[in-house]
């Protein structure tokens, strides 16, 4: 990847490390600095008591920022909705940059707040003229990757209280049709011909669909026009929509905090996805809680920059953009190619970098590989620099202005834009090793958040100044958290272990047109049941340890339902039993399968391979052949690529009640399997590059 190669080049550049004399001087100065330097990231709360336990059996934890239990609902009285947040951002300077696009020319072309407001009014007025009604829970589908038109459409929606419903490619055309039908969506905004055709080809199954707004006029091909005519769906380019809006201009119809902001569909693990209904008040509360918890590592202010590349179809990125907008900051949309993301970073020079473990793991791995491939001198300097910065971490110090930064890390920091104040990681756990590494190399806090779509994406955050790893911080000041007993897994709240439940103003309203699933997620007292197992640490922070349901999340954020995948793989004739396992620090699933003592030897014989079943299970050609057949079965059954297991261990003995791997009702004992095959699982997860 180009950006990874750039990192390697930096590590090969002798100028990064200076001369031997400079190094000796640097060591002396650094030792002196560390003797004089104190903790430069003092937290406003006691890091030994980051949450408060309320009296009572439920052992509810609240943020140390809100000892009076008055949860933060908004930053200020004039920012209670996303629309008010935009207007507040504009009030700092209407001519300041707001939303922009990274260009092939190497620059970012921005629209000002004033220009965004004009465009939003034209788009919104055009949508109303075509039939959407303000404040009537009108739903507008958005099927596009991150781009300026996405942002303009979003601002248009909040200006006229129109609820947007993001669609995304991994849902697939069938599920997109399901979403359109469930929400009775009449209009969808699309960017490319590919996405437009995916919608139109299923239009016969979506009778409510009447209009498609085309964000990129050049994508209106003859084929698209023909499909639209056959489907009785009208096409309007966004320019045509704006012209309609100019002719039929409407006064803004601002939302209230209780009005719907978005319906965000979860990716789903079995069956159709669920549409989480989030209000303006929900996401504003999450943003307010985040801002309070970030201080003093990050003070949101006008002029700051966010690079938008994480999918806008998910709440994580929606919150990122909101935080910039409401403080007069600017958002630059990437060019659409993650492989070239480093060039976009250099263009935008973001103040914060919001990412996911998979990408951050690659940054760590590529830098490490570059160091290991360099000469003895460079490795020594890098090692000394890391040792010094790690020692600072132990003292609560994160900074980027040391001698070691100048010698070993400055060019790497420059590749990330040179202006990073903080790095956020979410969607899945980031390994402790990578967190500490990035804090040293980038010289800024790396904060890890935890939450769900249903909690407006975030409910906890590691606090600045706390550089311990393996935890996701205390509750944000916008919510409270409790753990409940899970006796079947031997987790009990009295022991500070159990299923994590959230309650507060950031918690969603429920699932669209799905009261049954809503009741499963939200109990009568307003607690959102996460399905995750947590453990309170002595300092009041939360550690995620397990999943209550047999569902796990991969490093890039996708959920997998192992039982569904195991059922599919059960159709492979070469195996008798199968267990699918996933590690949330890894980007793929693996499997332990019991070989069929009847069919595997016959198949192996046809391949010219002989031996006992036990010997066959150790044969790489056999393992590869069985894995290929499982993949074939999975593909035929419609498993997505990320649902397919990457590596396989073949076992010659069955999972049974007697060996403790099956329950009396013939269900897999997953915890026992994980312990029994611990060494095999390690081998199935070699270091990812």
N, C-alpha and C positions, 0 to 999 in steps of 0.2 A: 504494500500500500504506500502511496506517495508520502503521506504524512509520517508514516513509520520510518521510511527511508531517511527523511529529513532529520528525525531524532537521531538515527544512527550516525549521520554525517556530523551532527553536532558533537557526538561523543568521540569522533575520530579527529576533531579539530584540535591541534596542540594549543591554539590560542586560548582555548577554554581554561586550560590548566596553568598557563604562565610558565615561567622559568623556575628552575630548582631554587634559586636564590629567593624569588618572590614567595615560593611556597614556605621556605624556612621563616621568612619574615611574617608570613600569614599565620603560621602556627603560633608564633610568639604573641602576635596581636590578638589572636583568637582566644588563647589561654587567658590573657589579661582581661579581655572583654567578658568572658564567662565568669571570671571572679567578681567583676563589678556589676554584671547584669542581673536584674531581678526578674520576676514574672511580669511579662508585658501584656498579658491577656487576662487581667483580673476579671472574674465573673461577678455580676451584680447579685448572684445568689451563692450560698454556701455549696461548693461542689461536693461536699460530704453529705449534704442533705438536699438533693435536687427536687424531691417531691415530698409532699406532706400526706401522712396517712390520717384519714378522718376516723373519729371514734365509731365503733360499731363492728358487727360481725363481717360486714361486706369488705372491710379494709380498703375503702375507696382511696385512690391516690389522686391528688391534685397538684398542680404546678406550684413551686415555691414562689412564683411571681404573683399568684392569686391566693394568698392565705385566707382571704375572706370569702373564697368560693364565688366571687363575682367574675364570671368568665368574660374574657374579652370578646366582644362581638364585632367591633370595628375599630379602626385607627382613630377616626375623628367623626364628628357628627355629620360632616359633609361628604363622607365616603361610606355610605351604608349599602350601596348597590354598585354593580360593575359600571353602570352608566355614570353615577356620581363619581366613581373612581377616575373614569376617563376625563370628566369635566374638571376634576381637581387637578389632574396631571396637566391639562391644557392651561389651567389658571397660572401655573408657574411661568409659562412662556408659550403662547399659542404659536409662535413662529419656530419653536424648537423642534428638532427632529423627533418623530414619533415611531413610525413604522417604515421599514425599508427592505431592500433586496440586495443581497450580495451579487455582484455582477461579474461576468467573465473578464471584464476590463481590470479587475482587481480593486474596485472601489465599492462602497455601499451607497446606493441611491435611496434617499429617504424622502418621505412625505412628512410635512410638519403636522402638529396637532390640529391646526386650523384646516389644513388640506384633508386630513383624515375625517374631520367632522363634516366637511362639505360632501365628501364621497359617501360617508355613511348615511347622511340624510337622503342623498339621491338614490342610493341602493335601497334603503328602507322604504322610501316613498314609492319606488318602483314595485317592490314586493307587495306593498299594500294595494296598489292599483291593480295588480294581477290577482288579488284575492285573499292574501293573508290579512288577518285582523289583529290589531294590537290588543294586548291584554286579554286574549281569549284562548290562551294556551295553544296558539298557532305554532306548529312545528315546521322548521325548515331543515331539510337534510343538507349536510355539507360532506361531499365526497372528494377530497383533494389532499395533496400533501401540503406541508407547511409552505405558505407563500403569502405575499402581500395581500392578494385578493381574499385569502382566508381571513386575515386580520380585519380587513375593511368590512367584510360580511359580518363578522362577529360584532364589531362596533355598531353596525347598522341594526343588528338584532336587539342589542341592549338599548339602543336609542328609542326603539318602538315596542319594547316588551314582546319580542318574538323569540321563542325558544328554539335554539339550534340543536340539532342532533347529528353529531359527527358519525360518519361511516368510515370504515377503513378496510384495506385490501384483505387482511387475514380473515375477515368475516366471511368472505366469499360471496358470490352473487346470490346464492339461495338465502343466506342469512340477511343480506342487504334487503332482499325482497321482503323477508319476514319483518325487519325493522320498519320498513316503509308502511307495511300493512298494519302492524301493531299500533303505530302512531298516526295512522290515517294521513300520512304525509302527502301533500299535494305538490310540493316543489322541492327540488334537490339542486344544489349548486355543485357543479363538477369542474375539474380542470382539464383533463386529457380525454382524447377520443377513446382510449382504452376503457377508462372508467365510465364514460358516457354510454358506450356500447354495452358494458356489463349491466348497467341499469336498464337500458332499453330492451335488451334481449330477454329480460325477465318482466318487462312491462305488463305483459298479459296476466301475470300473477300479482300485479300491484295496481288494482283498479283505481286507487285514490290518486295515483301520480298523474299530474296534468302538465307540469312545466319543468324544464331543466334549464338552469342558468349556466351558461358556459363561461368560465373564467378566462379562458384563453381562446380568443376568436379563431386563431389559425387551426384549432382542433375541430372545427365544424367542417368535417369532410363530407363528400357526397354520400359516402356510406352511412355516416351519422344522420344526415338529413333524411335519407331513405328510411332508415330504421325508425326515426321519429315520426315520419308520416304514417308508416305502417302501424305504429303503436298509438297513434292519435295523441302524441305528446308534443307540446309546443317548445321550440328552442328559442332562447333569447341570449345573446351575448351580454356580458356585464356592461359593455358600453351602451347597448340598446336599453338595458334595464335602467341605467343612469339617466339616459335621455327621457325615458318615461317618467322617472322620478322628478326631473326638472320641470316637466310639463304638469305634473300632478303632485306638487310638493305638499307634504303633510307636516304639521307641527309635531315635534317629538312627543312621544307618549311614554315618559319615564316609568320604570318599574318600581315596585316597592320591595323591601327586603324579602318578603314572603313569596314574591312571584318567582316562577321557574326561570332559571338562567340557562340550563342545559339538561338534556337527557343523555347521559353518557353510558353507552352499552359496554358491559364487561365482556371480555373475550369469550367467556363461557368455557366450561370443561366437559359438560355433557349436555346434549340437547341445544336448544336455542339460548342465546345470551339474554341477560336481563338489563333493562334500561333503568339505570339509577337516576332518579329525579333529584337534581340539586338546585337549590334556590340561590338567589343573589346573596342572601344572608349567609348561606352555608360557606360559599367560597370566600366571601369577605371576612368571615370569622376565621377561617383557616389562614388567610393571608395576614390578618392582624396578629394571630397567635405566632405565626412564623416570624414576623418582624420583631415582636417582643423578645422571642427566644434567641434571635440572631445577634442581638446587641451584646457587646460592642464590636463583634467581628465584622459585621456588615451593617452600615447605616444607609438605608435607602434614601437616595436624594436625586435631584434633577441631573441629567447628563450621563447617568450610568447606562451601560450597554448590556443587553442580553442577546445571545445568539440562539435563535430558535431552530433547532434541528430534531429534537425529540418529538414524536408524533403529537400533533395538536388534537388528535382524536382521544387522547388520554388526559386526565385531569392534572397530572404532574406538569405538563407543558402549559396548560391553560393558566395554572397558578403562577408559573414563572413569568408569563407575559403580563398578567394582571399586576404583579408586583412592580414591574418596570413602569407600566402605564400610569398607575395611580400616584407615582412619585415624580412624574415628569421625565422619566427615563425613556430610552429608545430600544426597540427590538429590531434586529436585523435577521431576516429569514435566509437560511442557507440556500445553496443552489440546487439542492436535491440529491447530492451524491455524498454519502457518508465517507466514501473512500478519499474524498478531497476535502474533508472537514477542516484539516489543519490550515488550508489556504483561506477558508472562510473565517476561521478564528483570527488569522493574521489581519484580515480585512476589518473585522468588527471590533477587535480588541475588547472582549467582554470583561465586565467588572466581576462577574461571577460565572462559573462554568457549571451548569446543571447537567448531570450525566447519569449513566447506569453502570453497574459493575462490569458488564462485558467490555465496554469501551475502556474504562479505567484500568481493567486488568491487562488489556493489550498495551496500553501506555506503559504500565509497569514492566511487562514482559519484554517489550522492545528495548526499553532503556537498559534493563538488566542484561539482555543479550548483547547489546552494543558494548557495555562495560566489560563483560566477560571476553569479548572478542578483541579488546584493545590490548595495548602492551602493558608491561608490568608497572611502569611509571603512572600511566593513566588510571589503572585499576587501583593503585595505592592511594592516589590523590582522591579518587572517588570514595574509596573506603574510609579514608580519614574524614572526608567531608560528611559522609553519612553518620559516622560514629559521633562526630561533634554535634550534628543536628539532632540525632537521636537522644543525646544527653540533654540537649535543650528541651526536647519534648518531655522528658521525664520531669523537668522543672516547670512544665507548663508554658514553655516559650515556643512560639511559632513565628518566624520572621524570614525575610528574604534579603536582608541587607548585611549579612555577615561576609567575612573574607571568603568563607567556603562557597557562598553563593556566587561570588565573583569568579572563583577559580573553577568550580565544577558544575554549577547549576544555572548560571545566568542565561546562557544561550537557550537552554531548555525552557526556562521561564518565558523567554522572548518568543519562542515558538507558540506558546499559549497566549500570545497577545501582549504580554508584558505588563498587564494592568489587573491581574487577578487579585481580588480581595478575599474570595472564598470559593470553595468547590462543594457542590451538593451532590450527594449520591442517594438514589432511591430506586424503587421498583423491586429490589432484591437485596440480600445482604452483601456487603463488600467485606472481603477478608481483612482481618486485623493487619496482616503484613502489608497489604497494598495501601490501606489507610495511612499507616505510619510512614511508609515510603513516600507517598505523595505529599504528605505534610512537610517532609524534609526537603524533597526535591523542588516542589513548587513554592515552598515558603509561605503558605497561607493555610488557614483552617480548612479541614475537610470534614464536613458535617454530614451525618447520615440520618435520614428521616424514615419514619415508618407510619403507615396508615393504609387506607383502602380508598377506592373510588367512592365508596359510600360515606367516607368521612372527609369528603372533599380533598382526598389524597394524603393528607398528613395529620397525624395526631401526636407524634413524639418527634423530638429532634435532639441530637447530641449537642450539648451546650458549648459555646466557645470557651476555651480554657481547660476543658476536660478532654485530655488526650488519651484517655483509656480506650481500649477497643473491645469489641465483642458485645456491645450494648447499643441501643438505639435512643438513649436519652430518656428524660422524664416526660410526662404529659405536657403538651403545649398549654398555655394559659387560656385556651379557648375550649378546653374539654376536661373531663375526668375519666379515669380508667380504673376498672376493677378486674380481678381474676376470679373465675368461678370454678368450682370443683369439676373435674373430669375423672370420676372414679374408675371408669373402665381402663384408663391409662395410668391410674395411680397418681394423679396430680390433684393437690388439694390447696385451696386458697389459704388455709391456716399455715401452710408451709411456704407461702408466697409463690405458689405455682398454680397454673390453671389456664383456662381459656380466657383470652383477652376480650374485654367488652368496653366499648366507648360510649360516652354520652356527653352532649354539649351542643352549642349552636352550629357547629360545623357538620353535624350528622344529617344525612339525607332525609328526604321526605318519604321515600319508599320506591318500589319498582313500578314503572309505568304499566298500568293495566294488569298487574300481577299481585293481587292481594295475598295469595297463598305464599309466594316467595317473600313478600314483604313481612308477613307474620313470622316466617322462619328467621329472618335477619333481625327484626326489631321486636323486642318484647314489650309487654304492656307498660313497663316503666321507662321506655325510651332508650333502653340499652341496645346498642348494635353489637351483635355477637360475631366476632371476626373469624372464628374457626382456627385461629393461631393459638399456640400455647406459649405463654410467657412466664418469666421468672423475675421477680423483683430482686434487685441487687441491694446490698446494704446501704449504698449511697442514694437510693431512691430512683435509680434508672432501671429501664426495662431491657431484658434480654429475651430474644425470640429463640425458642428451643425446639418447637415441634409444630405439627399440624394436627388438629383434632380430626378433621375429615381426611380421607385418603386422597388428598390433593396436594401437589407441591408446585412450587414456582421455580422456574429456571432463572439463570443469572440475568437474562435479558428481559425478564418480567412475564414470560408466558406461563400460564397455569396448565398443568397436565393432570388428567384423571387416570391414575395407573390401572384401576379396575377396568375401565373402558378399553385401554390399550391391551391389557392382559387377555380380555375376552376376544379381541381381534386376533392376537397372536396364537390364541388357543386353536385357531384353524390351521396352524402349520403342522403337517403330519410328522415332522421329524422330532417334535418335542411333546412331552406329556403334561408338563406343568411349566408355568412361567411367572416370574416376579419382576416387575418393572420398578426401578429405583431412580430417583433424581436427587441431586444435591443442589441447593439453591445458590451455591457459590460457583456452580458449573453451568455451562451453556447447553448441555444435552443430557438425555437420560441413558441409562444402561440397563442391562437385564441379566438375571440369573435364570437359566432354563434347565429343566430336567430332561435329559435326552430320552427319546423313545427307544427302549431296549428291543423293540420289534422292528420298527421301520428304519432307524438310523443305520444299523449294520448293513441292511440290504442296499440302502442308498450309497453308503460308503464303498461297498463292494463294486458298484457300478462305476465309481470314480477311481477304481484301482487301489482303494485303501482298505486294509484289513486290520484286525485287532479286536480286543475286547471292548465293551462299551466304555469302560473306564479309560482305556488307551485312546479310543476315538475322541473322547471328551477333551483330551489334551492335544489333539492334532489340530494345528492351525488351519489347514485346508478344510477340515471338517467344520471347525468353528465358523470360518468365513462362509462356508456353504450354507450352514444352518441360518446364520445371520442374514444372508442374501435371500433365503426363502422366507424368513420372517418379514423382511422388508417388502418382499413381493406381496405377501398376504396383506400387510398393512396398507400398501398402496392401493390394492384392489378394493379394500374396505373403506378407502377414503381418508386414511390418517394423513394429517398434515406433516410436512417434513420435520418440524420440531417435535412432533409426537413420536417419531420413529426413534428407536434406541440406536445409539452409535456403536456401542461395544457390547460384547456378549461373553459370559462365562458359562460353559456347559458343565452340568453336574450329573453324576451317574446314579445318585441315590434320590428317591422321591422325597418330597416334603410330606411328613406324616405327623399324626398326633403323637406317636411314640417318641419321635425325635424333637418334639416341641415346636415344630414349624407350622402346624395346622391346628385350628380349633376343632372342637367336637362337631361343629356344624360345617366343617370343611372349608373354612375361610383361612386365608394366609395370615399368619401372625407376623406382621411387618416388623415390629420392633425386634422380635426374636431372630428373624431372617437377617436384619441389619447387623445384629451382633454376631450371628453364626458365620456370616460371609464377610466379616470386616476386612480381612486381608484381600479377598478377591475383589471387593469394591475399590480398595486402594489401587489395585492393579488395573482396574477398568477406567480409572481416571488419571491417565498420565498427564504431565504438565501440558496445559493448553498453550498454543502459540498464537 
